[in-house]
Amino acid sequence: MRIEILITGRGGQGILFMGRLLGKALSKYTNYYVIGSESYSAEVRGGDSRVDIIIADREEDADFIKVYRANIAIFMHQAQLEAYRDLVDERGVVFIDKSNLSDPSIIPRTWIVYSEPYTDIARTIIGLARVANLIALGHMIHETKLIDPKGVENVILEEFSYDNDLLEKNLRAFRYYLEKSRD
């Protein structure tokens, strides 16, 4: 088994943090081999950000740190959807931040698409737009069952142990779709 994950967005959206969080959780709380890479442009805000994660159940299948054909993708902005859509498998499971989507007609019809307004939800329900990344991550975990959400929550607890307010907002954001599904 080999799963390729592509996470993209703009600088300032927490793309690299989301990738590190997911990679750390997968490494600590599953038996998968996990490798990844990240790239970003020189701009602090607004430039291109990208994370590639490869997970495999055999070491030899985790052999290259870039995505060839992503099985799972998260697009947090229209520009990266346009730039990287050709890296997604024709039957890929794709999560798109509808808050930052201006032209949905470019989305291939063969994808399994979850398009939700992650940034708008973060801003209006959590009160902090920058946690949209964790809302998207929680949605992806909920739909794909890639990892037990408790593993990701444990990593969030480690990352934000210094600030109870940020910890609470990030956990609420991550749990948004997980708890919504119970309603």
C-alpha positions, 0 to 999 in steps of 0.5 A: 500500500502506498498513499500519496498526499498533496497539501497546497495553499498560500503562505500564511495559511498554515500549509507547512504546519498542517503537513508537519502535524499530519506527518508527525501523527502518522509517524507516531501513531501508525505503523506506516513508513512516512516521508515528506517534503515541503516547499514554499516561495520567498514571500511570507504571506501569499506565496506558494506553499506545498507539502508532499507526504508519502505513506506506505506499509512497506519501507521500499514503497516509501521511496521518493519524497515527491507526489507523482499522483496524489490519492488525497489532496487538500487545496486551500486556494484557487491558485494552487488548485490551478497549479497542481491539479495535474498531480492528483490521481483521476480518482483522487479524494480532494478537499477544497477550501470553497472560501478561496475558490473562484472558479469551480469549473476547473475541478475534474469531474472524476475526483471525489470532492469535498468543497467546504468553506474552511476559512469562513468557518474558521473566521465565524465559528472558531473566531480565528481564520488561521485555523482553517488548515486544521478544519480542513485536516480534520475533515480529511481525517474524518472522510479518509479514516487515514489515522485515528483522530486521537493521534492527531489531537495528541500532536496538537496537544504537544504543539500548543502546550504553551498556550491554552487559548491557541490549544483550545481553538486549534482543537475546536477547529480540528474537531469541527467535522469530527463532531459535526458528523455525530450530530 
